Each structure stands twice: as structure tokens, then as C-alpha cells.
Amino acid sequence: MSGDRLYSVKDSAAYLGGLSEYTIHAWLSSGKLRRTKVGSRTMVRQSELERLIAEGDGGKSSGRQRPEQLQ
């Protein structure tokens, strides 16, 4: 994977269709998305973003509960 491009969290969010940076950080924390550290920067490999797209989970996030789930 030597030719694998690295994306910042902001660029990763844009690559995935304009998701929020919060979502990318949540996925990194939960392990849904794997990070690559470059110095103190958190980067994401293009192949990792493509893996996430290929796996596709219907856009479901393990993040905050929606109001209908709180009942």
C-alpha cells in the first residue's frame, strides 16, 4: 500500500460525501475506521475509506441515540 493516499479527518469527511468531522472522529474512536498517525496528526488511508464504502452498513451510526430510540 505504498501508493495509498492519506487524508486528514476533514478531507476524509468530504471524501465520504460530506459527513461531519464528528462522525469521522466517532468512527475512529469506535474502531469502525482505522487511523494512521503521522507525527501528531491523525490521518486515514484512502484504502481504509474505500473499505468502509465497500462494506456499507446503510449509513447506520453507533453514535448518539435518535429521539425515537430514547423511548
Secondary structure, DSSP 4 states (H G I P E B T S, - for coil): -TTPPEEEHHHHHHHTTS--HHHHHHHHHHTSS--EEETTEEEEEHHHHHHHHHH--TT--SSSPPGGG--
